Amino acid sequence: MRELDTLQTALDGLRRGDVGAQAFCAQARSHEALLKALPPPYRQVLDDLVDRLESSALFSGESCSFSQDGMLDNLQLWITKARAKLAAR
C-alpha cells in the first residue's frame, strides 16, 4: 500500500533529522485509508506510539522516560507488521 511506503519514507526522514517529530506525527495520523484497511488494534497502537513520540519530542536527547531511538524502532516494527498484515489479506 502506497501509504505505508509514504510513512516509511517519513520515518526514514525522521531518523536522519530531515523530518521533525511533529510533522511525522501529523502525517502518521493522516493515513485514514491505511488505518481503515488494518484491524482496529493497529490504529490504537499507532496512536499510542505517535502520542509518545510527540511527548518525547518535548525533551532534548534521551530522557529517563523516553528513548527516541526505541520509539523509532517501535514505529518501524509497526510498519513491518502492518505491511505483513496487508500482504496476508
C-alpha positions in Angstrom: 0.0 0.0 0.0 1.3 3.4 -1.0 0.5 5.0 2.3 2.8 2.6 4.1 5.6 3.5 1.7 5.0 7.2 2.4 5.0 6.5 6.2 8.3 4.5 5.8 9.9 7.4 3.9 8.8 9.8 6.6 10.2 7.6 9.3 13.5 7.3 7.5 13.5 11.1 7.2 12.8 11.4 11.0 15.7 9.1 11.7 18.0 11.3 9.5 16.7 14.5 11.0 15.1 15.7 7.7 11.6 15.5 9.2 10.6 16.8 12.6 8.6 14.7 15.1 5.6 16.9 14.9 5.5 16.6 11.1 5.9 12.9 11.2 3.1 12.5 13.8 0.7 14.6 11.7 1.5 12.6 8.6 1.1 9.3 10.5 -2.3 10.3 11.7 -3.4 11.4 8.2 -3.4 8.0 6.6 -7.1 7.1 7.1 -7.3 4.6 4.2 -4.4 2.7 5.6 -5.8 2.7 9.1 -9.2 1.6 7.9 -7.6 -1.3 6.0 -6.0 -2.6 9.1 -7.7 -4.2 12.2 -8.7 -1.6 14.9 -5.8 -2.5 17.3 -3.3 -1.3 14.7 -4.8 2.3 15.0 -4.7 2.1 18.7 -1.1 1.0 18.8 0.0 3.7 16.2 -1.9 6.4 18.1 -0.1 5.4 21.3 3.3 5.4 19.6 2.7 8.7 17.9 1.4 10.2 21.2 4.6 9.0 23.0 6.8 10.3 20.2 5.1 13.8 20.4 5.7 13.7 24.2 9.4 12.6 23.8 9.9 15.5 21.3 9.5 17.9 24.2 12.7 16.6 25.7 16.1 17.1 24.2 18.0 13.9 23.6 17.3 10.9 25.8 15.3 11.3 29.0 14.8 8.7 31.7 11.2 8.0 30.5 11.7 8.1 26.7 14.2 6.7 24.3 13.6 8.3 20.9 15.6 5.6 19.2 13.5 2.9 20.9 10.3 4.8 19.8 11.5 4.9 16.2 12.3 1.2 16.4 8.8 0.5 17.6 7.3 2.6 14.8 9.4 0.6 12.3 8.1 -2.6 13.8 4.5 -1.3 13.5 5.2 -0.5 9.8 6.7 -4.0 9.2 3.8 -5.8 10.9 1.2 -3.6 9.1 2.8 -4.4 5.8 2.7 -8.2 6.6 -0.9 -8.0 7.7 -2.0 -6.2 4.5 0.0 -8.7 2.4 -1.7 -11.7 4.1 -5.2 -10.4 3.1 
